[in-house]
């Protein structure tokens, strides 16, 4: 993993920041830097709800 030595600064409105926070929470990401980096590089964040899979795993054991 390469070191992150570069910094990128942007200016956004309070409304934009709130929208970003809401989308970040919906994606289940707690770190805003990680969320913004992922969206800037890949344009998508996928959150998988694996609750049912976990329940099936428990039942199979």
Backbone torsions as a table, in degrees:
resi	resn	phi	psi	omega
1	UNK	NA	129.4	-178.9
2	UNK	-79.3	152.2	179.0
3	UNK	-75.9	142.0	178.2
4	UNK	-93.8	98.5	-177.0
5	UNK	-107.3	-13.8	-178.9
6	UNK	-92.2	148.9	-179.8
7	UNK	-122.2	139.1	178.8
8	UNK	-123.7	122.8	-179.0
9	UNK	-112.8	137.0	175.7
10	UNK	-134.1	158.2	175.8
11	UNK	-113.0	132.9	179.1
12	UNK	-135.0	160.8	178.2
13	UNK	-79.5	161.2	175.8
14	UNK	-58.5	-34.5	178.7
15	UNK	-66.0	-42.7	177.6
16	UNK	-62.4	-41.2	-179.8
17	UNK	-62.9	-40.4	178.9
18	UNK	-65.3	-41.1	177.5
19	UNK	-63.4	-40.7	177.8
20	UNK	-62.8	-44.0	179.4
21	UNK	-60.4	-42.6	-179.7
22	UNK	-64.5	-43.7	179.1
23	UNK	-66.5	-36.6	178.7
24	UNK	-63.4	-44.3	178.8
25	UNK	-64.9	-40.3	178.0
26	UNK	-61.7	-33.4	179.6
27	UNK	-81.3	-8.9	179.1
28	UNK	76.8	23.8	-179.7
29	UNK	-104.3	129.6	-176.3
30	UNK	-93.4	-20.2	-174.9
31	UNK	-103.7	115.2	-176.6
32	UNK	-63.6	-38.3	179.3
33	UNK	-60.5	-44.1	179.5
34	UNK	-64.8	-41.2	-179.7
35	UNK	-64.4	-48.7	-178.3
36	UNK	-64.2	-40.3	177.9
37	UNK	-61.4	-46.5	-179.1
38	UNK	-62.7	-43.8	-179.4
39	UNK	-68.1	-38.4	-179.7
40	UNK	-67.9	-38.3	-176.6
41	UNK	-84.9	-41.4	-173.3
42	UNK	-110.5	-23.4	179.3
43	UNK	76.2	6.3	-179.2
44	UNK	-154.6	142.0	172.3
45	UNK	-128.2	126.5	-178.0
46	UNK	-111.8	130.1	175.8
47	UNK	-113.0	120.8	179.4
48	UNK	-96.3	129.7	175.5
49	UNK	-92.8	101.5	-175.3
50	UNK	-102.7	18.1	-178.2
51	UNK	-57.6	-45.2	179.9
52	UNK	-65.3	-38.0	178.8
53	UNK	-64.9	-40.4	178.2
54	UNK	-63.5	-41.3	178.9
55	UNK	-63.3	-41.1	177.4
56	UNK	-63.6	-38.6	178.1
57	UNK	-62.5	-42.9	178.8
58	UNK	-63.1	-42.1	-178.7
59	UNK	-66.9	-35.9	-179.9
60	UNK	-69.8	-27.5	179.4
61	UNK	-71.1	NA	NA
